[in-house]
Amino acid sequence: MGDLLCEREGGAALLRLNRPAARNAVNDEIMSALAEEVDRLAGDPDLRAVLLTGAGGEAFCAGGDLKWLETFETAEAGEAVTRRMRDILARLAALPVPVIAVLNGYALGGGAEVALACDLRVMEEHAFLSLRQARIGLMTGWGSGARLLRLVGHGRALELLATSREVSAREALAMGLANTVVPRGGGLEEGRRLAAEIARNAPLAIRAIKRFLAAAADLPLAEALELETALFRPLWTSGDHHEAIRAFIEKRGPVFKGS
């Protein structure tokens, strides 16, 4: 089996980092496989959600494989491999459907960066996050510094990055870094429940909502309002909207087709 396992569960794709002996640390094979899979999923019209988790029960992801990364000796080489993973995570974040990270264990350094590139985070109660790049003389490089700033604000982001401290699942929930906390071993079940709940809604609407939220955060309010209306307009005449109205009148559940 490869270092990244990919499964399809109805409208949801399940991606699993599969290096439990190395605490699911990111290596060349994971980068290559994740890039290929993300690019494939981006063009899948039947996709409703993506789940990302780690193999085993100890680690979601321990970050980059330091033994491998140490082979990039120059600043130029280090920048290139960092930019490579940054761009892969940017494409993961840009998928048109919600991406759910299931933290079945700790997420350290780059592992926390992987989790923060996802839209939603389910954490098992024993899991924790730690952006500990400063402990090895680095800073975030895969995009999570900017994402963390947008999620929790300047003061909290600086604290977490400068102290490298561990953030428990309950604290992550309280500060908005996690969406839900579940008992140990229950993360994937909760992730699947979330994916199924999302899939019950109209696919075009879900894609429009994600597109809007991704763009609106960086827009002035007036421009964000215009974008919201522009994305709303084609949904009004969509087949899924008409199906929902018919289903309501006929007292049945809607059958959405993404059209």
C-alpha positions as CSV (number, residue, x, y, z in Angstrom):
1,M,0.0,0.0,0.0
2,G,1.1,3.5,-0.7
3,D,1.8,6.4,1.7
4,L,-1.5,8.0,0.8
5,L,-4.7,5.8,0.7
6,C,-7.6,7.1,-1.3
7,E,-11.1,5.7,-1.0
8,R,-14.5,6.7,-2.3
9,E,-17.6,6.6,0.0
10,G,-20.5,7.7,-2.1
11,G,-20.1,11.4,-2.7
12,A,-17.2,11.7,-0.2
13,A,-13.6,11.0,-0.8
14,L,-11.5,9.7,2.1
15,L,-7.8,10.5,2.0
16,R,-5.6,8.8,4.6
17,L,-1.9,9.6,5.3
18,N,-0.5,6.1,5.7
19,R,2.9,6.2,7.4
20,P,2.0,5.2,11.0
21,A,5.5,4.1,11.8
22,A,6.7,7.6,10.9
23,R,3.7,9.2,12.6
24,N,2.3,10.0,9.1
25,A,5.1,12.5,8.4
26,V,5.0,14.1,5.0
27,N,7.5,12.8,2.5
28,D,8.0,13.0,-1.3
29,E,5.5,10.2,-2.0
30,I,2.8,11.8,0.1
31,M,3.4,15.2,-1.6
32,S,3.2,13.6,-5.0
33,A,0.2,11.4,-4.3
34,L,-1.7,14.2,-2.5
35,A,-1.1,16.6,-5.4
36,E,-2.3,14.0,-7.9
37,E,-5.4,13.2,-5.9
38,V,-6.4,16.8,-5.2
39,D,-6.1,17.7,-8.9
40,R,-8.3,14.7,-9.8
41,L,-10.9,15.6,-7.2
42,A,-11.0,19.2,-8.4
43,G,-12.6,18.1,-11.6
44,D,-15.1,15.6,-10.1
45,P,-18.7,16.9,-10.5
46,D,-20.1,14.2,-8.2
47,L,-17.8,15.1,-5.3
48,R,-19.7,16.3,-2.2
49,A,-17.0,16.4,0.5
50,V,-13.4,15.3,1.3
51,L,-12.2,13.7,4.5
52,L,-8.5,13.7,5.4
53,T,-7.1,11.7,8.3
54,G,-4.1,9.7,9.4
55,A,-3.4,6.0,9.8
56,G,-3.2,4.6,13.3
57,G,-4.4,6.2,16.5
58,E,-1.3,8.1,17.6
59,A,-0.8,10.8,15.0
60,F,-2.8,12.7,12.5
61,C,0.5,14.0,11.0
62,A,3.8,14.8,12.6
63,G,4.7,17.4,10.0
64,G,7.4,17.0,7.4
65,D,9.7,14.0,7.4
66,L,12.8,15.7,8.8
67,K,15.3,13.1,7.6
68,W,14.0,13.6,4.1
69,L,13.8,17.4,4.4
70,E,17.4,17.5,5.7
71,T,18.6,16.5,2.2
72,F,17.6,19.9,0.9
73,E,20.7,21.7,1.9
74,T,20.5,25.1,0.3
75,A,18.1,28.0,1.0
76,E,16.9,27.7,-2.6
77,A,16.2,23.9,-2.3
78,G,14.4,24.5,1.1
79,E,12.2,27.2,-0.4
80,A,11.4,25.0,-3.4
81,V,10.2,22.0,-1.4
82,T,8.3,24.3,1.0
83,R,6.6,26.1,-1.9
84,R,5.7,22.7,-3.4
85,M,3.7,21.7,-0.3
86,R,2.3,25.1,0.2
87,D,0.9,25.0,-3.3
88,I,-0.5,21.5,-2.8
89,L,-2.3,22.6,0.4
90,A,-3.6,25.7,-1.4
91,R,-5.1,23.5,-4.1
92,L,-6.6,21.3,-1.3
93,A,-8.1,24.3,0.3
94,A,-9.4,25.5,-3.0
95,L,-11.4,22.3,-3.7
96,P,-15.0,23.3,-4.5
97,V,-16.5,21.2,-1.7
98,P,-15.9,21.2,2.1
99,V,-12.7,19.5,3.2
100,I,-12.9,17.9,6.7
101,A,-9.7,17.1,8.6
102,V,-10.2,14.2,11.1
103,L,-7.5,14.6,13.8
104,N,-7.3,11.1,15.2
105,G,-4.1,12.1,17.0
106,Y,-1.6,14.9,17.3
107,A,-0.8,17.3,14.5
108,L,2.7,18.8,14.9
109,G,4.4,21.5,12.9
110,G,3.5,20.9,9.3
111,G,0.9,18.4,10.4
112,A,-1.0,21.3,12.0
113,E,-0.5,23.2,8.7
114,V,-2.2,20.4,6.9
115,A,-5.1,20.5,9.3
116,L,-5.5,24.2,9.1
117,A,-5.7,24.0,5.2
118,C,-8.9,22.1,5.6
119,D,-12.3,23.8,6.0
120,L,-13.5,21.9,9.0
121,R,-11.7,20.0,11.8
122,V,-13.0,17.1,13.8
123,M,-10.7,16.4,16.8
124,E,-10.7,13.3,18.9
125,E,-10.4,14.2,22.6
126,H,-6.8,13.0,23.0
127,A,-5.6,14.9,19.9
128,F,-3.8,18.2,20.0
129,L,-2.2,20.8,17.7
130,S,1.2,22.3,18.0
131,L,2.8,24.8,15.5
132,R,6.3,24.1,16.7
133,Q,8.3,25.2,13.8
134,A,10.2,27.8,16.0
135,R,11.6,25.0,18.1
136,I,13.6,23.9,15.1
137,G,14.6,27.4,14.0
138,L,11.9,27.8,11.4
139,M,8.5,29.4,10.9
140,T,5.4,28.2,9.1
141,G,6.0,27.7,5.4
142,W,3.0,25.8,4.1
143,G,0.5,28.6,4.5
144,S,-0.8,28.1,8.1
145,G,0.6,31.4,9.4
146,A,-1.8,33.4,7.2
147,R,-4.7,30.9,7.8
148,L,-4.1,31.0,11.6
149,L,-4.2,34.8,11.6
150,R,-7.5,34.8,9.8
151,L,-9.0,32.2,12.2
152,V,-7.9,33.5,15.6
153,G,-6.5,37.0,15.2
154,H,-3.1,38.5,15.6
155,G,-2.6,38.1,19.4
156,R,-3.6,34.5,19.6
157,A,-1.8,33.6,16.4
158,L,1.4,35.2,17.6
159,E,1.1,33.3,21.0
160,L,0.6,29.9,19.3
161,L,3.5,30.4,16.8
162,A,6.0,32.0,19.2
163,T,5.4,29.6,22.2
164,S,4.9,26.4,20.1
165,R,2.7,25.2,22.9
166,E,0.2,22.3,22.6
167,V,-3.5,23.2,22.0
168,S,-5.8,20.5,23.3
169,A,-8.9,19.5,21.4
170,R,-11.1,21.3,23.9
171,E,-9.1,24.5,23.7
172,A,-9.1,24.3,19.9
173,L,-12.8,24.0,20.0
174,A,-13.1,27.0,22.3
175,M,-10.9,29.2,20.1
176,G,-12.5,28.1,16.8
177,L,-9.8,25.9,15.5
178,A,-11.9,22.8,15.8
179,N,-15.6,22.4,14.9
180,T,-16.3,19.4,17.2
181,V,-14.6,17.1,19.7
182,V,-15.5,13.5,19.9
183,P,-14.3,10.5,22.0
184,R,-11.1,8.7,21.0
185,G,-11.8,6.5,18.0
186,G,-14.9,8.4,17.0
187,G,-13.4,10.9,14.7
188,L,-13.9,9.2,11.4
189,E,-17.5,8.4,12.2
190,E,-18.2,12.0,13.0
191,G,-16.4,13.1,9.9
192,R,-18.5,10.8,7.8
193,R,-21.7,12.1,9.6
194,L,-20.7,15.7,8.7
195,A,-20.0,14.7,5.1
196,A,-23.4,12.9,4.8
197,E,-25.2,16.0,6.3
198,I,-23.5,18.2,3.7
199,A,-24.3,15.8,0.9
200,R,-28.0,16.0,1.8
201,N,-28.1,19.6,0.6
202,A,-28.0,20.9,-3.0
203,P,-24.5,20.4,-4.5
204,L,-24.5,23.7,-6.5
205,A,-25.5,25.6,-3.4
206,I,-22.7,24.1,-1.3
207,R,-20.1,24.9,-3.9
208,A,-21.4,28.5,-4.2
209,I,-21.3,28.9,-0.4
210,K,-17.7,27.7,-0.2
211,R,-16.6,29.9,-3.1
212,F,-18.3,32.9,-1.4
213,L,-16.7,32.4,2.0
214,A,-13.3,31.9,0.5
215,A,-13.4,35.1,-1.4
216,A,-15.5,37.3,0.9
217,A,-13.0,37.2,3.8
218,D,-10.6,39.4,1.8
219,L,-13.1,41.7,0.2
220,P,-14.6,45.1,1.4
221,L,-18.1,44.6,2.7
222,A,-19.8,46.2,-0.4
223,E,-17.9,44.0,-2.8
224,A,-18.6,40.9,-0.6
225,L,-22.4,41.8,-0.8
226,E,-22.2,42.0,-4.5
227,L,-20.4,38.7,-4.8
228,E,-23.0,37.1,-2.6
229,T,-25.8,38.3,-4.9
230,A,-24.0,37.3,-8.0
231,L,-23.5,33.7,-6.7
232,F,-27.1,33.6,-5.5
233,R,-28.6,34.6,-8.9
234,P,-27.9,31.3,-10.9
235,L,-29.1,29.2,-8.0
236,W,-32.5,30.7,-8.2
237,T,-33.2,29.1,-11.6
238,S,-31.3,25.9,-10.9
239,G,-32.9,22.5,-11.3
240,D,-32.0,21.8,-7.6
241,H,-33.9,24.8,-6.4
242,H,-37.0,23.9,-8.4
243,E,-36.7,20.3,-7.2
244,A,-36.6,21.5,-3.6
245,I,-39.8,23.5,-4.1
246,R,-41.6,20.6,-5.7
247,A,-40.4,18.2,-3.0
248,F,-41.8,20.6,-0.3
249,I,-45.2,20.9,-2.1
250,E,-45.3,17.1,-2.6
251,K,-44.2,16.5,1.0
252,R,-41.2,14.3,0.1
253,G,-37.5,14.6,0.3
254,P,-35.7,16.3,-2.6
255,V,-33.5,14.4,-5.0
256,F,-30.7,16.8,-6.0
257,K,-28.7,16.3,-9.2
258,G,-26.3,19.2,-9.0
259,S,-28.0,21.1,-11.9
